[in-house]
Structures are given as structure tokens and as C-alpha cells.
Amino acid sequence: MPDLDTREWLLTNGLGSFASGTVSDVRTRTYHGWLFTATNPPCGRTLLFSHLDASLELSGRVVALGTNVWGNDQIELTGYKLLRCFDINPVPKWTWGQDNWQLTRQLMMPYGWEGSGEWGIGSRQEGADGRSLSSTPRPMPHAQCPMPNTPAQFCHRILIQYRYDGSDTAILRLRLLIAERNLHRQQTAIPGLQFSELLGQQQVCLQAKNSGHFGIPWYLRWTQGNYQPDAFWYWNYGLSEETKRGLGDKEDLYSPGYLIVTLQPGDTVTLEARVGFPDSMTGILTSETFAEAVEIEQERLSQIFGWSAGGKGVIKNLSALPNAPYPIPHAQSPIWQQLLKASDQFIVYRASIAGPTVIAGYQWFNNRGRDTLIALPGLALVPQRFDLAKGVLRTFGHYCRHGLIPNAFPDNDDEPVYNSIDAALWWIETLGLYLEATQDWEFLAEQFSVVQQIHKAFVGGTRYNIQVDAIDGLISWDARGVALTWMDVVIGAYPVTPRHGKPVEINALWYSALCWLSQWAERLSNLKFGDPVRLGKQAQRYTLQAQQVKTSLQKFWNPQLGYLYDTIEPDDRRNFQIRPNAVLALSLHHCGFSEQQGCQTLDLATASLLTPYGLRSLDPGDPEYKGRYEGNQEQRDRAYHQGTIWAWLVGPYIRAWRRFYPQRSLPFDWQPLLDHFSSEACIGSISEIFDGDAPHTPRGAIAQAWSVAEVIRHVQK
């Protein structure tokens, strides 16, 4: 499909529901559709509403505006050829047309909760020094509620608006394509799958029934037009991106009928798809509803980020943050506002914890502990969403077990998954950055028992044979068949990049954690949050441990290569592959390596790993290097950390560079990554990964939280 624009767009609602598709309006992924609803926020995501196939009748001539690809790669309904322009701001907007007519379509997904809530994202409270601290809940406008109190406040919906301009009357026909299936699977027209349809006044209520099981009720309503029941199955939609990934690539969609709307020049028709049964308390749908929803969303974002609804405000106090080593862009910068808007798409409410969390990436990831904690400084600290940071840190602290922080919360609300050695250490590092930014020592006092639990578990030993080596003070682990660091792919029972033993970035995090603990024990002692004598002794013990670990970190130095060993294996062998984990080790708040070591490591990382889109996960000269992330699931998994570029790693690289080369200009050009953000892949977001080989094709998730977050931490525009 060389002439189809398959760049993607994304809408979210803060509950895990989303809509996504392509610029050319063709569906290329299982994850494309106009309403994936999160039945148990942010989990249980189910496709209900795929899309509307549109055609326009003008002077007896029917013009098809849709574009479909069938299983044999045959393109039908070539509406993309009439597409004149596409815009993403403030919402996705398509314009089709010819000499004497033009039709525009806009999509908007309103924020997913209504009323007032307990967790005030939008409100701010300033501390004695003028910096914003945790928020005080206060009522907010309709559809801006930060956190719902009950499921009744959840609202999953999407708005669609068409506008016709031309010289003659036109008839718009909108055929409804629907489904009821899991986010990750395609729908098949099996005999037991049926859809009930109840037609009302300018609305139709729909519900699937599969072998006696009733699905999610939802309805479509409209401002004008006549609905005609006309049931068909459309078989064998082709999903080309899934073909490339070696996954299921065929989809059947059901059409219960179509809407016919007669449009005079300048007319609009607005539609809303909403989960649930029709309710008399729901407001009336009018031609103004769409614009009002856009305005409400812009006001919500302006409250969060401190700019005016018109975009002329200035973000307050950001450059004064203690941990901000660079000037923050002015709020009038369009790229800056779009980055912050993109960051908000990852912030969601999680019903099982009744609090905030972070979606790791769209369209298929859920929330992950490690990803969330790494992303939190960019998503929450830089834009002063301190209440958000505090809520997430508190949640993860609450779920600390055996000194480990969850790396995943499963969809079915079972016990969280504790398959990470570094999530607990990232929790301490991010807590430290939060405290540096807010001076919120009461929160430290509240969480210090969790900090001590992590320290005690790592010293005494916990799951996966994670334990401090009594001889050198370094952290080691040894559990076969699992992968506990961020290089976490396992195929069958074998990790692709086994890093058991003593990984370099894990021990750098451990050193930084011990430095934080020493500072915090002394701080709490001075502020009389606890027994001063006991806290003073603890501070001394943490300081001694940190000194021991700093000395032992020299075991990672490879003087012949001028780089850090990636891992010291359980049998004491050194892994000398050139990976970005050495850069991670240099980027933390407390660094245990010398200036000479830092400079030499960065020089080699710059030559071997740095690209315009982030750092490669392996040196191209390594025999195990894989330059392209493509093929079936196993092929892609084998390439995931063997050369693939990770955009989020540009953040640690910049922090390390500024530490060891403070007077030298950064050898990184932002423009390619910002161009990617503005006009490539998922327009208005940043991909998870890129091919290690040029032209560095974007791969993986189309929008990744830590990719966006690390750019927010460092970009200057």
C-alpha cells in the first residue's frame, strides 16, 4: 500500500479507553477503532465501535469516502484519494473534497469522568517557598473531574462531527461498523455471535450476545438524520501491520445499519457513541456539543499545566525547581504545549487501587512499575503535577512486598506481579527527585518505613535470590528463566539478554539509594520525625554502606575498553558488551564513578550507541547486534534489546553528559526526534523504539510514556 498515509493518531480519556487509526482512514492494526472502552479502568479494553464508512451523494453521483483493505491486499473504496488535508490540533480532522464540495470530519474523546472527585489533578497548593505542593480537592467543571469516587462517574464516549460545504445539497450516508472483542484479538463472524439493536428517537442502542453471554451495552445518537436498519457482516478486513508482525491479520466487522443525513451547504451533523444504556439525565446532543467538549478539554489541560486556555500563559516556577538543570520552554511554544498534552494521555485512573497510574504505552501496554517510575519526573515533576507524583509514589509504596515494588498490575485485579529487581530502586530514586522538588518532608516521614523495608530486604535477601554480597556490598541476583532488569524479554524459559549476577545500572541505583537513605535519615532526625538518636545511627550506617558500594563499583571499570562492564556474572566473569546501561549508571542523582571514567564512557557511547532518536541497546560492532526490529514475535523479541534504539535513553545520556561535560555542547540534535513527534508515526507522540540501522524506522508501541517523559525533561525549544 505505497500510496496510503499510514501515520497514526491517538485519542484517550484518562480511564484507559482510547481511539486510534491512520491519516488515510484505513485500518492497519488490530488496535485501530473509534471506541476501545476500558471496562475495568484501565483494563478490560474492548472494541465496540470500529468506524463509520461514509459516502456522499451529490447531484445523483455517489462518492465513497472510506478506504478499506481486504485480506488479499485489495484496496476498495479509495476515499483516501479525495483526502485534501489532515490536522491533529486540537483534535484529529480530515478534509475530503473536489472542486465544488468539501466534507470535514472531526473526532474527539472527552475526558472519562464526570462530577467532582477526591484526587485533584487540576488544583494546586503552594508551600512556604512558593512551589506547588499536593493539591486541595475542589469542584471542577463538568467532565473535568480528576478522579472518580464511584464507577457511576466513569464515562466512555467519542464524539464525531461532519461539516459539509458546497454549491448543492448533499446526502451523507454513514454505515456503522461495530464489534465486541478483546483489545488484542480480531473479531470473527461466528454463528453464536449476534448483536441486538433497539432503535429510538435519533439513537440506536446496541449490545452483543455470544452463546448466551450479553456484552457491553452502548448506543449511538445523532443530531439529525434517519437511521435505516440494514444488517450485514463485512468479512476479511486486512490488517497490514499485523501481517508484518506475524500476528492475526484478518477481521470481520458487523454493520447493523446506516444513517442518512441531508446536508445543505454549511450544515453539520454531530454523533456520539457512549457506553451504557441511554439515560434521561444525559444532556441533549446539539450541534454545539462538539465545540463545547473541545473547549472543556482545553480548559482542563490549561488548569493542569498552568497556561491560559488560549495558550498565552506561562508555566509557573518551573525553571526555579531545584532539580531543573536547564531553562524550561515558554508556555507559548507550540511544541512544548503539544508535548505536555501528549504526556497527559498516559495518566489514567486505576479502579483496583482507586488512584492514579501511568499507561506504559499505546496501543497495547498496560501500566508497568519500572516504566512509570522512570517516566514520572517528566510526566509529573517538570510540569509541577506534584499531587500526581505523590499519588503514584504512595500507591507503589503501599504495594511494596518483600522489599520489591510491583512491575505490573494484571487486568483481572489479581496480586500485582513482582518480577523486577530495579522497580524498588527506581521508586527510591524517583522519591528522591520528588522530595528535591517539593521539600515535602512529611511525605518522606510517611514513606520512610517503605524505604527501610526495601533496604532490609535487599541486604537480607528476597525473591529471585536478590541479595547484597556481604563481601563487596553490591547487589546480585540469580534466578534462571526470568529477566528482572529493563532488558526483560524471555522466550520460552530463556532470557534473550540474561543479566543475572551484578548488573551495572542496578548497582549504580543501589549506590544512589544508599546516598538518599543517609540524607533522609539525617533530615528526619533534624526535623524530629522520629527518634533522633536512632535515625542518626542509621544515617551513619547508610553512609558507610554507600562508601563501600562506591569503592566496589570500580569492579565495573574496564580500563582496556574505557567503558563499564555491563554485568558481573555469578561466577565473576565480566560482560564487556557496549550497552547503554553504563550510561544509565552515570545519569543518576548520586554517581559513584570518577570524572575520567564518566568522560571515557560517554565518548564511547556517543560513538557507538547515540543516534538521532536515542541510544542503541547494543553496539553495532557486536556479533549479537540486530539492526532491524521486524518479523514475527520471536524475531522481534530477539532484536528488542540487541541493537534496537530506545528513545527514553536519550534522557539518561543528556543527564550524564551535563554532569561530566558541563562546559561542552550536547552532541545531540533535537530536530529529528521533534520532527518525529510532530509529523511521523503517531502524530503528536513518540514511539517506543526505532531500528538500530538507518533510516531508524519507528517500531513498537506508537506512543510510549517514558519516551515522551524524557524529552519533556530535557528539550529546549
N, C-alpha and C positions, 0 to 999 in steps of 0.2 A: 504494500500500500504506500508507494513512494510519494504520492501527492496528497496524502491526508495529514493534517496537522494534529499529531497525537500528543502534543503537550497537554498537561492536565491542570485541572482546577480542583479546589477543595473548599467545602463549607463545613463548619462544625457548630455544635450547640452547647458545649460545656457539660454535656452528660455522657458523651461517648458516641452519640448519634452523628452521622455525617452524610454528606452528599459529595459525589465526585464524578468526573467524566473528562472528556477531551475537548479541545478547542473546536475540532471539526464535528463534534457531537456524535462521533462513533464510539461505541463501547468496545474497548480493547482488553479489559480486565474483568475478572470475577467481582472486583471491588468497585465497579462503576455502577452508579444508580443514584436516584434523586432522594431516596429516604431509606437509609440504613438506621434502624431505630435500636437504641440500647435498652433492652427490656429490663436489665438489672444494672443500672449505670455503674461503670461504663461498659459493662459486659453484656453478653447475650445479644450481640448486634445481628439484626435480621433485616434482610432486604424485603421491603414491602412494595415500594413504588420504584420501578425501573426508570421510566421516562414517558414522555408524550411524543408520539410521532405526528408531526404537523404537516399539513398541506394547505395551500391557499388557492382558492378558485377566483380567477379574475377574467371577466368577460367570457365565461364559458370554458376557459382554459385552466386546467388543474396543474399547479406547480408543487411538486414534492419537495419538502424542506428537510426531511430526515435523511440520515445516512446509516445504512446497515451493512454489515459484512456477514455473510453466511459461512457455514462450516467449510465450504470449499474455496474460501477466499474470494468469493464473488461479491462485488460491491453492487448494492442495489439502493435505489432512492438516493441519488447523488446530490442531495441538497447542499453538501459542502462546497460544490462548485458555485453556488449563489451566495456564499458567505462573504460579506464585504469587510467586516471587521469584528474584532473581539476585544473586550476590555475586561479587566479584573477588578477595577476600583470604581466605586466602593463595593460592588458585587459583580459576579460574572454577568456579562451582557453580550449577546450575539446580535448581529445585524445582517439580515439577508435582504437582497434586493436586486432589481433590474432598473431599467431606465425610468419606468413610470410607477414604481411602487417600492416600498421598504417595510420590512417587518422586524421589529426588535423583540427579544426575549430576555428577561432578567430572572435570576434565581436568588433567593435569599432565605437563609435558615436562621430564624430568630433564636435568641438565647433560650435555653431549655428549661428555665424555672421561672415561676411567677409568684408575686407577692413579696413579703419580707422574710428574711432568713436570719440565721444565727451567726453566720460566718461572713463578716463584712469585707469583701474584697475591695469595694469601691471607697470605703471610708478610711480616713487617715487620722492618726493621733500623733502629735509631736511630743518628743521628750524634752527634757530641760535644755538640751543643747540645740533644739530646733529641728532635729532629724525625726523623720516619721517612724513611729513605733507601731505596736499592734493596734488594730483598729477597734473602734467602738461601734457596735452594731447600730444601724439606724435604718428607717424605712427608705426604700428606693423605689423609683418609678416602675410601673408595670413592665414585666418581662426583663427586669434588670436584677432580680433578686440574686445575691451572691451564692447562697447555699439554701436548699430547701429543707424544711422541717419534716415534711411528710411526702410520700410518693405522690400524693394527690397534686402536689405542686409541679411535678415533672410535666413537661410539655414538649413533645416531639413533633415537629411540623416543618414544612417547607412551603414557601410562597413562590408563585410563578406569575409573571406578568408579561403579556404580549401587548404591543402597540403597533397599530397599522397606520402608515402614511402612504397616500397615493392619489391618483386622479379619479378612481372609480370605486364603487362599493366592492368589497371583497368578502368572501366566505372562508372562514378559518375552520378547518377540521382538525381536531385533536384526538388521536386514538390513544387510549390509556393502556399501558403495558405494565403488568404487575407480577409479583412473586410472593413467595413465603419460604425463605430458605436462609440457612446459616451464612454468615459473612464469607466463609472460606469455601463454600461449595456451590456448584451450579444447580439450577433447578431443571428437573426433567419431568415431562408431562406423563406421569404415571397414572394408571387408572384410578387409584384411590385418592388422588389429589383433585379437589374441587374448590370452587370459590363461590360463596353466596354473595348476592347483590341485592341491596334494598334501595330503591330509588325514592328520593324525597324531593322537597322543593329546592331546586338548584343545588342538590347534593346527592351523592351516592355513597352508601355505606358498604364496605367490603370486608370479607373475612374468609380465610382459607379453612378448609376442612380436609383432613388427611387421615383416612382409615378411622374415622370416628373421633379424632382429636381436633378440637377447634383451635385455630390460630389467633393471631393478634388482630383485634378489630381496628379498623381505621376508615376514614372517609375523605372523599374529595368534594370540595364545594367550589362554586364559581359565581362571579358577579353577573354574568349574562350568558345566554346560550341555551340550547336544547340538547339534552342528553339522549342518545339512542342506544339501548342495549343491543349488542351485536357480538356475541361471544365467539372467540377464535383462539386457538393455540398457534403461536408462531414458533416453529421448530428450528433448532440448529443455528442459533446465532453463533458466529465465530468470534473468539476472544484471542486475538493475535499475540498479546503479551504473555498470556498463559501458555500458548504454544511454544514460545521461545523458552519459557521456564520449565518446560517438560511436565506441565500440570494439566488437569482437566480443562478443556478449551471449548466446550460446546454448552449452550444454554438454551432452554425453552422458556418462553415468556407467554403469559396468558393475557388476553385482551377481553375485558368484559363488555366494552362498548366504546363509543366515541362521543365527543361534544362538538356541536356545530354552532358557530358564532358568526353572525352577520356584522361586519365592521364597516363603518363609514370612515373616511379619512380623519385621522386624529383620535380614533376610538382606542380604548384599551379594554382588555379582559384580564381579571385577576383571579387566580385559583389558589386554593390552599389544600394541601394534603396534611391531615392531622391524625395522630394515633389516638385511639379510643372511640367510644360511641358519641354521636352528636349530643351536645349538651345545650340546653336553652340558656345557660349562663354564659356561653361563649359569645363574644362580641360579633356584631354583624360584619360581614366581609363587604368592603366597598372598594371603589377604585383608588381611594386614598390609603388603604391598608398597607400596601407595599411600601410606599414612601415613608409612612409613619414608622414602620418596622425598621427601615434603614436608619432613620433618624434616631430612634431609640437605641439601636446598636452603636451608632457613632457616639451618642451621649454616654453610654456605658463605658466604652473604651476611653473616652476623654476623662471620665471620673477616675478610672484606674490609673491612667498614665499621666494625668496632670496637664493635658493640653486642652485647649478650648475645642468645642465641637466643630468649629470651623478650621481647626488646625493651626491657630495662630498663637497658642500659648507656649510657654517654656517649661520644660520639665524641671521641677524644683529640686535644688540642693544636690543633684546627682554628682556633680564634679567635686563636691565637698565631702563625699564619702571617704572614710579613712582608707578603704581598700581600693579606691579608684585611681589607678596609676596613669590615667590619660584623660584628656578632656572629653566630656560627653557631647555628642552632636546636639545641635539645637533642635527643639521640637518641630520647627518649621521644615526640617529636612524630610522630604517625602520618603526617602529610602529608610530613614530611621523610624518614621511612623509605621511604615509597612512591616519592618522587622518586628516592632513591638506588637502589632496586630497579629502577625504570624505566631509570635510566642504565645499569645493568649489562646490559640487553638489547641494547645497541648494541656491546658489547665482544665481539669474535669472534676466533677463530684463523684465520689465512690460511695455507693449506697451501703456496702458491707461495713465500712468504717465510719460512715456518716461524716465524711470530711473530704478535704481536697487531696488530689493526687495528680500525677502527670502521665499522660499517654506518651509512651516512648516514641511512637511514630505512626503515621497513617500511610497505607490504609489498614494494615493488618496487625500491628502491635497493640498490646495492652500496656498496662503500667509495669515498670521494672524498677527495682530499688536502686541499682547501680546507676542506671541512666538518669533517673530522677534526681539523685543527689549530685551527680556531675552537672546536670543542666540547671539546677536550682539557682546558683549565683546569677546566671544570665537571665533566667526567666523571672526571678523574684527580687534579687538583691539590687541589681543595676537599676531596674525601674521602680525601686522602693516599694515593692509589694511585700513588705515585711510580715504582714499578717499571714500571707500565703506561705512564705518560707517557714514561719513559726508553726503553722498548722501541719505542714508536711513533715517537718522535723519531729514534732510531737507525736504524730501518727507512727512514724517509723520507730521512734524510741519506745512507744507503747508495745510494739510487736517484737521487740528485741528478745530473743530466746537463746540461751546458752552462749551469750555474747555475740550472736550473729543477727544481722538486720535482714529482713526478707528481701529476696531479689525478685519475687513475683507474687502477686495475689491471683489465685486461679479464678476462672469465670464462675465456678459453682460455689464460691464462698467457703471452700474448704480451708484447712490450715494453710497459711502462706508457705511459700517454697523458700527454703534457706540454703540455696546452692551457690553461695558466693562467699569468698574469703575477704573480698575488698569492700563490700557494701557497708559493713560496720565501720571500716576505716574511712571511707568517703563520708559517712554520716558525721564522724568526728571532725573531719576537715571542713565540711560544709557548715557544721555548727560553729566552728571557729570563725569562718568568714561572716556568718550571720552576726555573731557577737561583736566582731570588729566593727561592723557597720552600724549596729544599733546600741551597743553598750547595755544590752538587756540582761543584766546580771541576775535578776530574779528568775529568768528563764534558765540560765545556767544552773542556778541552785536547784531548780525543779528537775533538770535533766542529768545532774551530776551522778546520780545513782546509776543511770544507764551507762554513762561514760565509765564508771568504775566496774560495772558488770562486764563490759567489753574487755577492759584491761585484764580483769581477773581471769576471764575465760581464755583469753589468748595466752596468758602466762601459764595458767594451769593446764590448759589443753581442752579442746572442744571437738565438735564433729569434724569428720574428714581428717582426723589426725592433725588438726591445726594446733600448733603449739610453738611457744618460744623455745629456741635452742638454748639450754642453760649455759652452754659454753660461750657463745658469741652474742646472745641476746636477739638474734634475728628470728623472724617468723618463718616457719616451714610447714608444709603440709604434704600428705602422701595418701591419696585415695584414688585407686585405679578406676577408670571408666567414667570419671566426671571431669569437668573443666570449671574451675572456680574463679578464674580471673576473667577479664572482659574478653579475652580471646577464647570464647566459650563454646565453640562448635564441637559436638560429639556425633560421630557416625557409628551407629551400632553401639558397641561398648568401648570405642576408641576415640579419644580426643584427637582432633586434627593437629592441634598445636599443644601437646602435653607440656604443662609448665609446673608440674609438681616439684616440690623442693622449696627453694627460696627465690621467688620472682623479684626482680629489682624494684618495680614500682610498688609492690606490696610492702617491701621493707622500707622504702622511702616514705610511704604513707604511715607506717608504724613509727618511724622516727618523728615525723611531723606530729602524729598523735601524742607521743610522749612529751614533746615540747608543749603542746596545747595543755596537756594534763598538769604539767608542772606550773604553767602560768595560771591555770584556773584554780588549782588548789591554793596557791598563794593569794590570788584575788579574792576567793571566797573567805579565806582566813582573815584578810584585811577588812573585808566588808561585814565580818561576823555572821556569815551564812554557815553556821556550824561551829564545831569545836576548833578554835584557832590552833591549839597545840597539835591536835591530831592532823589537821589539814596541813600545818607547816611541815610535819614529818613526812606526810605523803608527798608534798611538793619536792622535798629533798630526795625521796626515793625515786620519783619520776625523773628528776634531773639526772641522777646517777645512771638510770637505765638509758636515758636519751644519750648520754655521753658514751656509754658502752656501745649502743647501736651505731652511733656516728662513726666510732672507730671501726666497727665491724663492716660498715658499708664499703670500706676500702677493698673488701674482698671482691667487690663487683668491678673494680677498675682493671681494665685490660690495657696495660701500657704499650704493648706492641701495636694494638689497633687504635689506641687513643679513643676508646669508647667503653661503655659499661656492658658487662656481661648481662644477657637477658635473664638468665636463671642459673642458680647454683643447684644442681640436681641432688637428690638424696645421697648419692654415692660420692658427692663432692666434685663431680665433673662440672665444667663451665660450658654454658651455651653461648657461643660468641656470635650468633646471628645479629645483624644490624636491624633492630626493630625500634619502633617509636616508644617502647616502654622506658627506654633510657631518658628520653625527653620528658615523659611524664614524671620521672623521678626528680628531674631538675626544676619542675614547674610548681611544686607545692609551696605552701606558705612558709614552711621551715625546710630548708635544704641542707643535706649533710655532706655535700660534695664541694670540693675546692673550686676556686675560680678557674684554674688551669684545666681541671677536669671538665668543668662545665663548658668552657670555650671549645676544647677539642671535640667533645661530644657533639656540640651544636654544629661545628664545622662539618663533621662527617654526616650528621643527619641532614644538613642543608644540601650537601652534595648528593646524597643517596636517597633520601626519603621525601624531601619537600617538593610539592607540586603546586600549581595554581589553585587547587581545590582542597588542600590538606596534606597530611602525611601518608605515605605508603605504609602498609603494615609489615613490609619486608623489603630489604634491599634488592633491586632488580638483578644484581650480580649473584644472588644466592641461587644455588641449584634448585631450591624448592619454590622459587618465585613463580607466581602465576599472574600474568599481566591483564587478564580479562576475566571478569566475573560474569559468566554466562553458562548456558547449558542446563541440564536437569538439576534437580535438588542436590544430589550428591556432588556433582561437578561444581556447583556454586558454593556449597558448603566447604569444599576443599580449597576454594580460592578466597574465602571470606577474609582470612587473616594472613594470607600468603602473598601479599603484594597489593591487594585492594586498598584504595585510598579511602580514608575516613575523614570526613570534613571536620568533625568535632576536634580532631587532634591539632588543628591549627591554633586552637586556644592555648593548650599547654606549650606549644612551640613558641608562641609570642611571649607568654609569661616567662619562659626560660630565657629567651633572647634578651628581654628587657632586664632581667636580673644580671646576666653575665656580659652583655654588650650594651650597657645603658647609654653610651655615647655614640653608638653606631646605628645607622638607619636600618630598619627592618627589611630583610631581603625577601619581601613578600608583596606582591601586587594584588590589592583587593579587587581590582576591576573584574577579572574573570568570575570570581565567586559571587560578586554582586550582580553581574550580568546573568549568571545562572539563577540567582534569586528572583530577579525582575522579569526574566523572559524565557527561561528554559525549564524543561522537565515539569515540575509542578510550579506554575507561575505564582510567585508570592510565597515560596517556601524554599527549603534547602534539602536536597536529597541526603539519604543516609550514607551512601558510598559512591565511589567512582572507579572506573577501571584504572589500574596502575599504569597501563600503557596509554600513550596518546591515541586518540584525542580525548581520553579521560571521560568516556561516556558515563552519564549518571546511571546508577543502578540502585537496587534495593528499594526500601521504602521511599516514597516520593516526598515525604515531609518528615523530618526527624528532629525531635526535641533538642537533643544536645548539639546538633549541627547549628540550628538557629541560635541557641543559647550562647554558644561560644563566639559566634560572630557578634552578637549583641555586646558581649563583654569587651570586645576589642576594636570593632570597626570605628573608624573616624571618617565622617563624610561631611 
